[in-house]
Amino acid sequence: MPDGFAVSARAALRGATEAVHLRLHAIPVFEALAEGRITRAAYAALLRRKLGFHAALEARLAEAPDLASLGVDLAARRRSHLLRADLAWLGVTSEAEPAPLPRYDTTAAALGALYVAEGSTLGGRHLARALDGLLPPGMDGRRFLLGHGERHGEMWRTCCAAIERCGAEAEARARMIQGALDTFAAFEAWFTAAEALA
């Protein structure tokens, strides 16, 4: 670890984004989902809003400097198609409005943005189970929340390894953290907009 780096890059990311994580968990629709009391209509609206965010993020990352040099295969990490499958199963076929997102001009900033998307897979299985009272058993309607499925552990470890490699240099670490903060800010704004889940 370089001199002056008291914590790992992943821990630095987690610490820098902790406050926004807490705020996001307190958004009513996310609370309802986690507590298993979300309605079918609200769940469909939530997924549609998530599609607007994730499809836009995938497009932004496709425009950004390639993450392959860090061992990250972006194509394997796309999940917007899972949201479309869940929405189709729920009877929603219209395309979602894209969320306004920043551009990522460096590999480090792009990796910070990816951290936001990949981090959302960590609690996905718990949230998928919270839907047991709303959805039938199986994957239908909850493919997005189940994320990478059996590949979850491997995918997360690969992401964490990339974060540590990128964050080994101070300037890259700072850009990675800023990329994550900018992306979380966009996510928070998207889900706290007055009309977001109307």
C-alpha positions, 0 to 999 in steps of 0.5 A, a space after each residue: 500500500 502506498 505511503 499515506 494510504 491508511 485504508 484500502 481503496 474499497 474502504 475509502 470508497 465505502 467511507 466517502 459514500 456512506 452518507 448517501 447510502 444511508 439517505 438512499 435507504 431512507 427513501 420511502 419506496 426503497 424502505 417499502 421494498 426492503 420491508 416487503 410491503 411494496 405494492 405491485 404498481 409501486 414495484 413496477 414504477 421503481 423498476 422502470 425508474 431503475 431502468 432509466 438509470 441503469 440503461 443511461 449508466 451503461 451508455 455512459 460507461 460505454 463512452 468512457 475509457 475502457 476498463 478492460 485494462 483493469 480486468 473489468 468486462 463491462 458487457 458481462 456486467 450490464 443488467 438493464 436487460 434484466 430490468 426489461 425482462 422483469 418489467 415485461 413480466 409485470 406487463 410494462 413494455 414502454 421504454 424508460 426515460 434516461 436519467 441525466 448522468 455525468 460523463 466519465 472522462 477517465 478510467 478511474 472515474 468510470 470505475 467509481 461509477 461502476 462501483 455504484 452499479 455493482 454495489 447495488 447487487 450486494 443486497 439484491 438477494 435479500 430484496 428479492 426474498 422480500 418480494 416473496 409475498 408479492 411475486 410467485 416463487 422463482 426468478 420471474 419479476 426479480 431477475 434484476 435483484 438477483 443480479 449476477 446469480 451464481 457468478 455474483 461472488 466472482 464478479 464482486 471479487 473482480 470488481 474489488 480487485 480492479 478498485 484496489 489496482 486503480 486506487 493504488 495511486 493517489 490521483 486515480 483514487 481521488 478520481 474514482 471516489 469523485 466518479 462514485 460520488 457524482 454517480 450517487 448524486 445523480 442516482 439520489 436526484 433521480 429517485 427523489 425527484 417529486 414526480 419520480 414514482 408518481 
